[in-house]
Amino acid sequence: MVAAVKVEFHFDFGSPNAYLAELALPEIEKRTGVKFNYVPVLLGGVYKATGNMSPADSLRGIKNKPEYNALETTRFLRRHNITKFTPNPFFPVNTLSLMRGVVAAEFEGLFESYFRAAYHHMWVEPKKMDDPQVFREAFLSSGLDIDRIIARAQQDDVKKKLIENTTRAVERGSFGSPTFFVGDEIYFGKDSLRDVEEEILAQLASARRKTA
């Protein structure tokens, strides 16, 4: 992987668009040779800090916009050959436990398995993941030592890390999820992925010229 360009994917499991965008990242990584750094943020904290709101709230009562949003999602699914996506009937879900959990899992060397399980139980076989019992049983069914992660998630360093990630994201210009950074360039939304890839390639070319 090329290390000259730093690329970040800021995510919260509560965002369906972040889930969908993440499914397209491996192909971008293959084409560019640059690996995304996954940065967990608390979307509720981002919203509070910026005065933003969930699409579940912002689209409510607006004529035509929810329908267009659904059309846009259908087009994205088709473009990226995504077949595993089910809208969560409990949306919006409070993701505080999920996001503390992923930070704890990262500290414990279990990031990948936790990350995949969390997205599976949010957007493939969706569940009410802010219910503690549902949360625990879901991760157990995925083979994780979730009691270890739950205990770790209560530690101050985990809570501090999530707050720091969220605060730093807002300071850099974030207002929602998914947000991407290519170096210091910010991009928002799953439909910005083409621009993200173009910027990665542009920064790679610039880096190569400087070292030539």
N, C-alpha and C positions, 0 to 999 in steps of 0.2 A: 504493500500500500504506500502511496505517496504521502509524505508527511509535511509537505510544504504549505498545505492549505488546511486550516482548522474549520471543520464543518460541524454544526450542532443541530440536533433535533430536540426541541423542548416539548415535552409531552405531559399530558394528564390522562389517565385511563378513562376519565369521564367524557372525553371528547371523541365522538365517532369519527370526525374528520381526521384527528390525529391517528386513530387506528388505521383508517384507510390509507392515509399518506405513508405510514410506516411500511405498509405492504409493498409500496413502490420503491422504497429506498434501496433494497439489495440490487436492483437492476441499475440504478444510478451509480452505486458503488462499483459494480462490474465495469460499467462504461468509462468511469472516470479514474478508477484506481484509488479513490479517496473514501475512507471509512467515516461514517457519521458517528459523532459522540452523542450518546443518549443522555439527556439532562432532565430528570424529573422535577416538575414544578407543581405547585398547588394552584389549580385554576381558580378556585374560589378566592384565594389570596390575590391573584392577579386581577380578577374582576373587582375586588374590593378596593385595591390600590389605584385602579384606573377608571372606576365608574362604569365599567363594561358589564354586560350581562350575558347569560346563556342564550343561544339561539332559541331554546324552548320558550324563553320569555320575549326575546326581541322579535320573533316571527309571529307571535300570537296576535291575532286580530288584523293582520295585514293582508290585504287582497293580493293574490297572485304570487307573492314572494315565497311562501312555504311550498307552493307547487313547483316554482322554478328551482328552489333549493333541492327538492326531491329529484327533479329532472337532471340537475347538475350532478347529483350523486350517482344516478343511474349511468350517466355518460362516463363518469370516472371509473365505476365498476367495470364497464365494458372495455374502456381503453386499457385498463391494467389487468384484465382477465381475472378479476376478483370474484370468487364464488362463495367465500365464507364470510358473510356479513348478515346479521339479523338485528334490526333496531331493538334497543333494549326497552321493554315495556315499562320499566321502572324509572326511565330517564326523566329528569336529571337525578343522578345518584351522588350522594355525598362521598367524595373520594379521599377524605383525610386518611382513613385507615389504609386504603390501597396505596396511597402515595408514600406514607411513612413506611409501609411495608416494603416497597420497592427500594427505598433508600437502605433500609435494614438488610434486605436481601443482597444488595450490592456490597455492603460492608462485610457480609458473611460469605461472599463468593457464590451467591445463588441468583445473581441478577437475571440471567437468561431464562432459567426455568420459571422463576417467579413472573417475569415480564410476559412470557408467552401464556402462562396460565391465567394471569389477570386479564389479558385481552380476550382470551378464549371465553372466560366466564362473563365478560362484559358485552362482547359483540359477536360471538359465534353461537354460544349457547347461553344467552343473557340471563342474568340473575340479579336479584336485589342485593348487590354487593356491599351496601352500607348496613345490612343486617348482620351483626356479629356471628350468629350461628350459621347463616348462609355462607358468609365469608369463609369461615373456618372449614366447613364441610366441602366447599368448592375446591379449596386448595388441597385439602386432604385427598380428594378424588383425583387430583392431578399428580399425586405422589410427592408433594412437598412436606417438609418438616415445618409446617406452618406455625406450630406452637413455639418453636425456636425463633421464628421470624417475628411473631407477635410480641414475644418477650423483648427481643432486640429493639423493636420499633418503639418501645416505651422509654428507651434511653435518651438522655438529653442530647447526645451528639447526633443522633438520627433526626430528632426534631429540629435541631439547630441547622443541620445541613439542608433540610427541605426549605426552611425559612430563608436561608441564605440564597439558595438557588432561585427561589421565587422573587425575592427582593432584587437580586442582581438582574434577573430577566426584565423586570419592570424598568429598572434603571437604564437598561440598554435599549428600551423601546417596545418591549412586549406588551400586548394587551389581550392575548388569547392563546389558543392552542389549536392546531400545531403552529409553532413558530420555528423558523430556521435561521441560523446565522452562518454565513460564509465569510470567514474572517469577521469583520465588523459590519458587513452588509446584512440587513434584516429582511426576511421574507415571511409573509403570513399566509396560512391557508394551504390546503392540499392542492389547489389549482395554481400555486406558485412554483410547483416542482420543476417545471421546464425552465423557469427563470433561475431557480437554484442551481440546476445542472449547468446552465450557460455560464453562471457566475463562477462556479467551481472551475470550469474549463478556462475561463478568462484569467482567473487568478493563478492557475497552474502555468499557463503560458507566460504570464508576467514573471513568475518565480523562475522559470527556466531561462528566460531572457537575461535576468539579473545574474544568473550563475554561469551563463555561457561565456 
